[in-house]
Amino acid sequence: MRDDVSTAAIRHREHTWVAGAALVLTAAACFGAMSIFAKLSLDNGASVSTVLATRYVLSALVALPIALLWRRARPSVRGARLWLGAAIANVIGAGAYVAAIDVGDVSQALPVVYVFPIIVVAISTLVLRRPLDGRTGLTALLGVTGSILVLELGGAGSAPARAIGLAVASAFAAALYYLLMTRPAREGSWATGVALILIVGALLFGTLAAIAGPGWPSGVGWLYLALTALVGTLIPFGLLVVGVGRVGPSHGAVLSLFEPLVAVALAVAVLGESLGVVQALGIALVLAAFILISQRRQVVATLRRSRLPTSGEAPS
């Protein structure tokens, strides 16, 4: 009887993992599109501070009433602190990233940012003392290696040192963001968390934009600015928080490597950047990482190492 209950619980958790993975992949696709929307906004006259401020202010104005109406779960005191830490890490990473693509190309900066899955796995293992299975480490390595190969996209020359430095800072901030948000996301307080993240971003970037003065886009740049906020920020933030809460930070980080694939594909199609053989190999490695991490045997093994929740209980 116990084996039947355990098997049923495993199947429930497996379905939860698959649903979470789909949410993370969808969020990653939206974030990848955001890179292009932001770049087009900058190219049409918007300033970095204006793009960041508008992105977060518009999203926060929508997220706040949703959080107030969503009464199913409120974060614990510890959860609220973790959400605040995640919000701070997020604004640091977002600011560094948008500044990086302003200095260099999207295809140069974004793959550097996506070294962060290795940072997530390293911190989880070395600092948080969480057990590391070889396959998760291998998938992270494959995905990050593929992203680094994609860095050579746009072969007109190497990326500016300043752009790389900003992208590295963004990578560390992204890793902290994933690690900090996972536990409170599993509590079910995603609406509060997303609203807090967006409000903190709106306050910080709104203040910086006010100090620097507005740098509004012209013409179609307004459309790209709105798409950056709604399609590239509000929707994927909600999807990502819920998804990572279901699959965990390490798997969530690896699945998020779908973002550079989308961003690079759109950079080629929309911005006219070029794609070479090495970059195609990098894309293949990232796709191999997706296949490896999504194999059913790997999912079940991961779930068996964790506590099996009962129906309606947040996973540990």
C-alpha positions as CSV (number, residue, x, y, z in Angstrom):
1,M,0.0,0.0,0.0
2,R,2.8,2.4,0.9
3,D,4.5,1.7,-2.4
4,D,1.3,2.6,-4.2
5,V,1.0,5.9,-2.3
6,S,4.7,6.6,-3.0
7,T,4.3,5.8,-6.7
8,A,1.2,8.0,-6.9
9,A,3.0,10.8,-5.1
10,I,6.0,10.5,-7.5
11,R,3.7,10.7,-10.5
12,H,2.0,13.8,-9.1
13,R,5.4,15.4,-8.4
14,E,6.5,14.4,-11.9
15,H,3.5,16.1,-13.5
16,T,4.2,19.1,-11.3
17,W,7.8,19.2,-12.5
18,V,6.8,19.0,-16.2
19,A,4.2,21.8,-15.7
20,G,6.9,23.9,-13.9
21,A,9.4,23.3,-16.7
22,A,6.9,24.4,-19.3
23,L,6.3,27.6,-17.3
24,V,10.0,28.3,-17.1
25,L,10.5,27.7,-20.8
26,T,7.7,30.1,-21.7
27,A,9.0,32.7,-19.3
28,A,12.5,32.3,-20.9
29,A,11.0,32.8,-24.4
30,C,9.3,36.1,-23.2
31,F,12.6,37.3,-21.6
32,G,14.4,36.5,-24.8
33,A,12.0,38.6,-26.7
34,M,12.4,41.4,-24.1
35,S,16.0,41.7,-25.1
36,I,15.1,42.5,-28.6
37,F,12.3,44.9,-27.6
38,A,14.7,46.7,-25.2
39,K,17.4,47.0,-27.9
40,L,14.9,48.4,-30.4
41,S,13.7,50.9,-27.8
42,L,17.3,52.0,-27.3
43,D,17.9,52.2,-31.0
44,N,14.8,54.5,-31.3
45,G,16.1,57.0,-28.9
46,A,15.1,55.7,-25.4
47,S,17.7,55.9,-22.7
48,V,18.8,53.0,-20.5
49,S,17.2,54.6,-17.4
50,T,13.9,55.2,-19.2
51,V,13.7,51.6,-20.5
52,L,14.3,50.2,-17.1
53,A,12.0,52.6,-15.3
54,T,9.1,52.1,-17.8
55,R,9.6,48.4,-17.8
56,Y,9.1,48.1,-14.0
57,V,6.7,50.9,-13.4
58,L,4.1,49.7,-15.9
59,S,4.5,46.1,-14.8
60,A,4.2,47.0,-11.1
61,L,1.0,49.0,-11.7
62,V,-0.6,45.8,-13.0
63,A,1.0,43.4,-10.5
64,L,0.1,45.3,-7.4
65,P,-3.7,45.0,-7.6
66,I,-3.3,41.3,-8.5
67,A,-1.3,40.7,-5.4
68,L,-3.9,42.6,-3.2
69,L,-6.7,40.4,-4.7
70,W,-4.7,37.1,-4.5
71,R,-5.4,36.1,-0.9
72,R,-4.6,32.4,-1.2
73,A,-1.1,32.7,0.2
74,R,0.9,35.4,2.0
75,P,4.6,35.0,2.6
76,S,6.0,34.2,6.1
77,V,8.4,36.7,7.7
78,R,11.4,34.7,6.4
79,G,9.7,34.4,3.0
80,A,9.2,38.2,2.9
81,R,12.9,38.7,3.6
82,L,13.9,36.3,0.9
83,W,11.5,38.0,-1.6
84,L,13.1,41.4,-0.7
85,G,16.6,39.9,-1.3
86,A,15.5,38.4,-4.6
87,A,14.1,41.8,-5.6
88,I,17.4,43.6,-4.8
89,A,19.3,41.0,-6.7
90,N,16.9,41.3,-9.7
91,V,17.3,45.0,-10.0
92,I,21.1,44.8,-9.9
93,G,21.1,42.1,-12.6
94,A,18.5,43.9,-14.8
95,G,20.4,47.2,-14.6
96,A,23.7,45.6,-15.4
97,Y,22.2,43.7,-18.3
98,V,20.4,46.6,-20.0
99,A,23.6,48.7,-19.7
100,A,25.6,45.8,-21.2
101,I,23.4,45.6,-24.3
102,D,23.5,49.4,-24.7
103,V,27.3,49.2,-24.8
104,G,27.5,46.0,-26.9
105,D,25.3,43.7,-28.9
106,V,22.5,41.5,-27.4
107,S,24.3,38.4,-28.9
108,Q,27.5,39.4,-27.1
109,A,26.1,40.3,-23.6
110,L,23.3,37.7,-23.1
111,P,25.4,34.5,-23.3
112,V,27.8,35.9,-20.7
113,V,24.8,36.5,-18.4
114,Y,23.8,32.9,-18.9
115,V,26.8,31.6,-17.1
116,F,24.6,31.9,-14.0
117,P,23.4,28.3,-14.0
118,I,26.9,27.2,-13.1
119,I,26.9,29.8,-10.3
120,V,23.6,28.5,-9.0
121,V,24.8,24.9,-8.9
122,A,28.1,26.0,-7.3
123,I,26.5,28.0,-4.6
124,S,23.9,25.3,-3.9
125,T,26.6,22.6,-3.6
126,L,29.5,24.5,-1.9
127,V,27.6,27.0,0.3
128,L,24.2,25.6,0.9
129,R,25.5,22.0,1.1
130,R,22.8,20.6,-1.1
131,P,23.6,17.3,-2.8
132,L,24.7,17.5,-6.4
133,D,23.9,14.7,-8.9
134,G,26.2,14.3,-11.8
135,R,23.5,14.8,-14.4
136,T,22.4,18.1,-13.1
137,G,26.0,19.3,-13.1
138,L,26.5,18.0,-16.7
139,T,23.4,19.7,-18.0
140,A,24.5,23.0,-16.5
141,L,27.9,22.6,-18.0
142,L,26.5,21.7,-21.4
143,G,24.1,24.6,-21.3
144,V,26.7,27.2,-20.2
145,T,29.3,25.9,-22.7
146,G,26.7,26.3,-25.5
147,S,25.9,29.8,-24.4
148,I,29.6,30.8,-24.3
149,L,30.0,29.5,-27.9
150,V,27.0,31.6,-28.9
151,L,29.0,34.6,-27.5
152,E,30.9,34.7,-30.8
153,L,27.7,35.6,-32.6
154,G,28.0,38.8,-34.6
155,G,31.5,38.1,-35.6
156,A,32.4,41.7,-36.3
157,G,34.8,41.6,-33.4
158,S,35.0,40.8,-29.7
159,A,32.6,42.2,-27.2
160,P,33.7,45.4,-25.4
161,A,35.3,44.8,-22.0
162,R,32.8,47.1,-20.3
163,A,29.9,45.1,-21.8
164,I,31.4,41.8,-20.6
165,G,32.0,43.2,-17.1
166,L,28.4,44.3,-16.8
167,A,27.2,41.0,-18.1
168,V,29.2,39.1,-15.5
169,A,27.8,41.2,-12.7
170,S,24.3,40.5,-14.1
171,A,25.1,36.7,-14.1
172,F,26.0,36.7,-10.4
173,A,22.9,38.7,-9.5
174,A,20.7,36.3,-11.5
175,A,22.1,33.3,-9.6
176,L,21.3,35.0,-6.3
177,Y,17.8,35.8,-7.6
178,Y,17.0,32.1,-8.4
179,L,18.4,30.9,-5.1
180,L,16.6,33.4,-2.9
181,M,13.2,33.2,-4.6
182,T,12.8,29.4,-4.6
183,R,11.7,28.8,-1.0
184,P,9.1,31.6,-0.8
185,A,7.8,30.6,-4.3
186,R,7.1,27.1,-3.0
187,E,5.1,28.7,-0.2
188,G,2.6,29.8,-2.9
189,S,3.2,33.5,-2.3
190,W,4.1,34.1,-5.9
191,A,1.7,37.1,-6.5
192,T,3.2,39.0,-3.5
193,G,6.7,38.2,-4.5
194,V,6.3,39.2,-8.1
195,A,4.7,42.5,-7.0
196,L,7.5,43.2,-4.5
197,I,10.1,42.5,-7.1
198,L,8.5,44.8,-9.6
199,I,7.8,47.6,-7.1
200,V,11.4,47.6,-5.9
201,G,12.5,47.8,-9.5
202,A,10.0,50.6,-10.2
203,L,11.2,52.6,-7.2
204,L,14.9,52.3,-7.9
205,F,14.8,52.7,-11.7
206,G,12.1,55.4,-11.5
207,T,14.3,57.4,-9.2
208,L,17.4,57.0,-11.4
209,A,15.4,58.0,-14.5
210,A,14.1,61.1,-12.7
211,I,17.6,62.1,-11.8
212,A,19.0,61.4,-15.2
213,G,16.1,63.0,-17.0
214,P,13.7,61.2,-19.4
215,G,15.0,59.8,-22.6
216,W,11.9,58.9,-24.5
217,P,11.8,56.9,-27.7
218,S,10.5,58.3,-31.0
219,G,7.8,56.8,-33.2
220,V,7.6,53.0,-33.1
221,G,10.0,53.0,-30.1
222,W,7.0,53.6,-27.9
223,L,5.5,50.2,-29.0
224,Y,8.8,48.4,-28.2
225,L,8.9,50.1,-24.8
226,A,5.4,48.9,-24.0
227,L,6.2,45.4,-25.2
228,T,9.4,45.4,-23.0
229,A,7.2,46.1,-20.0
230,L,4.3,43.8,-20.5
231,V,5.4,40.8,-22.7
232,G,9.0,41.0,-21.6
233,T,8.6,41.7,-17.9
234,L,5.2,41.2,-16.2
235,I,4.1,38.0,-17.8
236,P,7.5,36.1,-17.6
237,F,8.2,37.2,-14.0
238,G,5.0,35.5,-12.9
239,L,5.6,32.4,-15.0
240,L,9.2,32.1,-13.9
241,V,8.5,32.4,-10.1
242,V,5.8,29.7,-10.2
243,G,7.9,27.5,-12.5
244,V,11.1,27.7,-10.4
245,G,9.0,27.0,-7.3
246,R,8.1,23.7,-8.9
247,V,11.4,22.5,-10.5
248,G,13.9,24.1,-8.1
249,P,16.7,26.6,-8.7
250,S,19.2,24.4,-10.5
251,H,16.8,22.9,-13.0
252,G,15.1,26.3,-13.4
253,A,18.4,27.9,-14.1
254,V,19.3,25.4,-16.8
255,L,15.8,25.5,-18.4
256,S,16.2,29.3,-18.5
257,L,19.0,28.9,-21.0
258,F,16.1,28.8,-23.6
259,E,16.2,32.6,-23.3
260,P,19.5,33.2,-25.2
261,L,18.3,30.8,-27.9
262,V,15.2,32.9,-28.4
263,A,17.1,36.2,-28.1
264,V,19.7,35.1,-30.6
265,A,17.2,33.8,-33.1
266,L,15.3,37.1,-32.9
267,A,18.6,39.0,-33.1
268,V,19.3,37.2,-36.4
269,A,15.8,37.6,-37.8
270,V,15.0,41.1,-36.5
271,L,18.3,42.9,-35.9
272,G,20.2,41.4,-38.9
273,E,23.0,39.9,-36.7
274,S,24.8,36.9,-38.2
275,L,25.0,33.3,-37.1
276,G,28.1,31.1,-37.7
277,V,29.0,27.4,-37.4
278,V,30.4,27.8,-33.8
279,Q,27.3,29.5,-32.7
280,A,25.1,26.8,-34.2
281,L,27.2,24.3,-32.2
282,G,26.6,26.3,-29.1
283,I,22.8,26.2,-29.7
284,A,23.0,22.4,-30.2
285,L,24.7,22.0,-26.8
286,V,22.0,24.0,-25.1
287,L,19.4,21.9,-26.7
288,A,21.2,18.8,-25.6
289,A,21.1,20.1,-22.0
290,F,17.4,20.5,-22.3
291,I,17.0,17.0,-23.5
292,L,19.2,15.6,-20.8
293,I,17.5,17.4,-17.9
294,S,14.0,16.6,-19.2
295,Q,14.5,12.8,-19.4
296,R,11.9,11.0,-17.4
297,R,14.4,9.0,-15.4
298,Q,16.2,12.1,-14.4
299,V,13.0,13.8,-13.2
300,V,11.9,10.8,-11.2
301,A,15.4,10.4,-9.6
302,T,15.3,14.1,-8.6
303,L,11.9,13.8,-7.0
304,R,12.8,10.7,-5.1
305,R,15.7,12.6,-3.4
306,S,13.2,15.2,-2.2
307,R,10.4,15.0,0.4
308,L,7.2,13.9,-1.3
309,P,4.4,16.4,-0.5
310,T,0.8,15.4,-0.1
311,S,-1.8,17.0,-2.3
312,G,-1.9,20.7,-2.0
313,E,1.3,20.9,0.1
314,A,4.2,23.0,-1.1
315,P,7.2,20.9,-2.1
316,S,10.3,21.2,0.0
